[in-house]
Amino acid sequence: MKSWLVEFRRTGYRQAEKLSAALVREDRTGRLPHITLVQGLGLAVFVLGSGVVPVVAFAFWAEGPSWILMWTVILALFCAAKVAMWQAFAPKGTSASTFLRYSLGFGMVPRPFTRPGLAFESTTTEEWLVAAGKTLLGVVLIWGGTRLVIHHNHLLAGYAGMVGLFVLLGFGVPHLASIFWRRLGVNVEPIMHNPLLARSLTDFWGRRWNSAFRDVVCPLFCHPLMPKLGRGGALITGFLVSGLVHELVISFPSRGGFGGPTAYFLVQAFGVLIQRRLNTLHLVRHRVILSRISTFAFLTAPLPLLYPPLFVDRVVLPFLRVIGAT
């Protein structure tokens, strides 16, 4: 078993080294260059072989708190993706100090750190206040909202705490970090871009929600598969990958609810395809309204598949107790 994992990791490293030489070119738009299917699969092997598979295989069967397993998997995925993206897209010869600064950011694209002279949006006092407000809201939801409802409905308290964690770690802290890096001259954008303003599922998943995850999945899976599977097939594959990642983060620590996260993201994929089809029917008068309503329905109606009560009861609530939120 050990030798197989070592070879698994070495294969990924070899592919990543090839990518380092092949992908240092950047187009005029500054977007990530496309990679081939073979290169993408090699990079996927690198991500998995860098620690995710061994960590999950060990921790899932270990008798320990489920929330520790969840955060361990998240950390392993984050670190492996960081290293993989750096190996793939950072120019050769980039200094170790640049990699260290890149590793401290929430985004996955190395370009802002390897080319810090790029133009960027300046920070303002209003933006500082907005970012601080989101951070404070997350803190209030975690250490205040949960205590308000814990004696009435423990599951509702768990969901309130989970929302607070999303607000704190997905919106507040990354936004503050973005402002910090821009003050130092590094064009790091927040990973969330006003998702409540999304006009469609494509807008929500492709531009507004968690750009760090998108920046890994698109060049790694969607772009390489597009010539083989077409636009629709590549899109479904990207959402399938997202579902499998959430299985690692949610279902494995819960030790149950398997298939729910994958089903949720497949619903999102088919929702995107349905909305695109509706847009071709030229329903001009009601297109925007229908798109917003259907977007909200597709995002919220299947949420119990993604975050079942089992996950809240076995993972979220024990973690909230440890940090003194309940």
N, C-alpha and C positions, 0 to 999 in steps of 0.2 A: 504493500500500500504506500509506504513512504517513498520508494523508488519511483512509483508511478506519479506521485504528486510532484517530485523533483523534476521529472522529465516533462510533466505538464507545464510547470513554470518555465523551464528552459525554452520550450517551444515558443511560449509567449514572448520571452525576452528576445529571441532571434527575430521574430516578426517585428517587434517594436524597434529593434535596431535598424531593420530595413526601412521602416517607416520614418525614422529620424532623418535618414538620408534623402528619402523620396519626397517628404512633405514639408520641407523648409520653405518652399515657395508660397507666397501669399498673393491672392489676386487683388485687383484694384479696390474691391469693395471691403477688403479686410476680413472676409468670411473664411471659415475653415475650409481648406481644400478638400475635394472629394477623395475617398480612398477606395481601392478595389475591394471586391468581395473577399478575396483571399487575405488581403491585408486586414480587413475588418474582422474576420474570423480569428486571425492571429492575435489581434489586439484584444479580442474577447477572451481568448485563452490566457493572455497575460493578466487581464483583470481578475479572472476567476482563480488562476493559479497563484496570484500574489498573496492570497490569504483568505479569500472569501469562503471557498469550498472547505479548506481545512478547519477554519474557525466554526463554520456552521455544523460540519460533521461532528466536531468534538463537543461543542456547546449544546447542541440540540439534545444529545443523549446524557449530558451532564446533569446531575441533580443540583440545580441552583436556581436562583430567582429568575423568572422569565424576563424581567425588565433588563437585567444585566445582559442576557443574550441579545435582546433587541438592540441595545446601544452598542454592543460589540459588533454585531453585523453591520449596523449603520456606519460605525467608524471604519471597519474593514473595507466596506464598499467605497466609502469616501476616499480613503487613503489610496486604495488600489486604482481608482479612477483618476485621481490626481497624478499619480506616477505614470499611468498609461498615457494620459493626454500630454504630459510633459515629454515623454519619450517619443510620442508621435509627432507633435507639432512645434516643439521648441527648437530653435536653430542649434546646431551642434556648436559646442564651445561656449555655451552660455554658462555664466559663473554659478557656483553653488549658492552664493548669497542671493542671486536672483531666484533660484529655485526655492530657497527658504522663504522668501517673501511671497512667492506664488503659492506655496503650500499653506500660508496663513490666511489666504483669501477664501471666500465662499464659492467663487466662480470656478469653472473648469478650463477656460480658455487661457493659455499662457501668454497670448499676444500682448495684453496690456502691460505685462511685467517685462517682457523681452523688448518691447518698444515703448518705453515710458514717455516718449516725447509726443505721443499722439494727442490730438485735440480732444478735449472733454468738457462736459458741462460743469461750470463752476458751482461751488456749494453756496448756499444762502442760509441766513438765520432761520427762515421759514422752513427749509428742508431739515435743518437740525431739529427744530421743534416737532415736525411731523414724525421723524424717525424716533425721537425720544418718546413721543406720545404713543407710538405703536409698541415700543418696548415696555412702557409703563402699563399699557392696556394688557399685554401678555402677563405681566407680573400680577396685576390685579385679578385677572381671570384665574390664574393658577392658585394664588394664595388667598384669594378672597371669594371668588365665585364658587369654588368647590365647597368651601366651608358653609356657604349659605344654603346649599341644597343637599349636603351629604346626609343630613338626618331625615330628609324627606324621600330622597331617591338616590341611592348610591351610584346607579348607572348614569343618571343624569349628571351627577357630580363628576364622574369619570370623564364623560364627554366634554363637560365644561373645562376641566383641566387640560384635556387633549387639545381643545381649541386654543386655550391659552398658550400651550407649548408651541403650536403652529404659529401663533401671532408673534411670540417672543423670538423663536429660533428661525422662523421663515421670513418674517417681515421686519421686526424691529432691529435685532442685532445685525443681520446682514446689511440693512440700510445704513446703520451707523458705521459699519465697517467700510461700506462703499464711500461714504462721505470722508472718512479718515484717509483712505487711499487716494482719493481725488485731491485732498488737501496736500498730499505729498507728491502730486503730479502723476499718479497712475490712474488710468481711465478704467476703473472697476465699477461696473453698474450693479445696482441691486438685483437680486435674483427674482424678485417679484415685481411685476409692473401693473399695478392697479387691476387685479383680476376681476373685481366687481364691475368693471366697465367693459368687459368682454362682450362683443356683439355676436359671436358665434363660437362654436367649439374649436374651430381652427384658430381663431383669435386667442381663445383662452389657453389652449395647450401649446400652441406654436409660438406665442409672443408674450403672454402675460404670466403664466404660471411656471415657476421653478426653471428658469433658464439654464441653471447648472446641469440639471438632469437632461434637458433637451440637447445641450451642447455636447453631451457624451453620446446619446442614443442616435442622433441624426447622422453624424459622420461615421459612427461605428456600424450601424445597422441599416438605416433607411437609405442613405445615399448609395452604398455599395449594392443593395438589393434592388434598387429602382430599375436598372436596365434588365434585370432578370424577371422581376415580378410585376413591373409596372408601378405607377404611382399608388394605386389602391393597395396592392399587395405589400409594398414597402411600408405604407402607413399602418396596415394591420400588424405587420411584424414589429414595428416600433412600439405599438401599444401592447403587444404580447410580451415583449421584453420588459416593459414597464410593469406589467402584471406579475411576471416571474420575480422581478426584483422586490416587489411589495409582498410577494409570498415569503421571501426570505426575511423581510423586516417584520411582517405582521403574523402570518400563519405559523411559521416555525417557532417563534417565541411563545405563541399562544398554544402550540401543540394541538391545533384544531382549526376549523374554518378553511381548510385547504380548497383552493379553486375559486374562492370568493373574490379575492383581488384580481385574479386573471380575468374572471367573468366581468368584473366592473370595467376594466380597461378595454376589453373587447366590445362592450356596449358603447364606450366612448368612440372607438374606431368606427363602428357602424353608424353611430350618430353623426360623425364628421362626414361620412359618405352620403348619408341621407340628406344632411343640410346642403351639401354641394349639389346633390341632385335637385333639390327643391329650388335652389338658386337658378337652375337652368330652365325652370318653368315660367320665368318672367312674371312672378307675382309681385310686381313693383310696388303696388299700393301698400301691401301688408308685409313685405319681405323683412324689414327690420324688426317689426313687432314679433312676427312668427319666429324669427331667428333667435331673439332674446328669450322668448318663452320656451322654445325647444331646448336652448342651451341650458337654462336653469333646470328644466325637467331632466335632461340627460345627466347632468352633474349631480343632482341631489337625490333623485328617486332611487338609484341603485346603491347609495352610500352604505346601507347596511351590509352589502356584500364586501365592501372594502374594509370597513371598521365594524365588525360584528360585536355584539355584547360580550362574547367570549374574550376578545382581545382587551376590551376595557376592563373586564373583571380580573383577568389573569395577569395583565401586563401593566396597564395604565394606572389603575388604582393602587397596586402595590408600590409603584414608583412614586406616586403622589404622596403616599404615606411616608416613604423614606425621606423625601425632601421637605416634609412637614407641611404639606398643603392641605391635608385632611385631619 
